Amino acid sequence: MPDRLHRTWMGRLIGFYTDGFRNLSSWGRSVWIIILIKLFILFAIIRLFFMPDILKKNYETDQDRSNHVLENLASPKLD
C-alpha cells in the first residue's frame, strides 16, 4: 500500500510534508505551533467577535438578503 500511495503525485506531496514535519527540530516545531495558534486566533476568535453577520441581523429571509446584495451590486451608491 505505501508504494502504491507514493506513486501518485498527491501521495508524493503528502509524503513530502509528513517527512518534513517529522524531521523538524524542536525550534521548528515551536514556530509552527505559534503560527497555528495565531491562525486560529485570526480566523476563529476575531471573526466570531468582530465580524458579525450583518445580513442575517438586518434581514429576515434569504430573499430579502439576496435582494439587498443584488441592489448594491447592480447600482452602487456614488456619494
Residue, then its C-alpha position, 0 to 999 in steps of 0.5 A: m500500500p505505501d508504494r502504491l500511495h507514493r506513486t501518485w503525485m498527491g501521495r508524493l506531496i503528502g509524503f513530502y510534508t509528513d517527512g518534513f514535519r517529522n524531521l523538524s527540530s524542536w525550534g521548528r516545531s515551536v514556530w509552527i505551533i505559534i503560527l497555528i495558534k495565531l491562525f486560529i486566533l485570526f480566523a476563529i476568535i476575531r471573526l466570531f467577535f468582530m465580524p458579525d453577520i450583518l445580513k442575517k441581523n438586518y434581514e429576515t429571509d434569504q430573499d430579502r438578503s439576496n435582494h439587498v446584495l443584488e441592489n448594491l451590486a447592480s447600482p452602487k451608491l456614488d456619494 
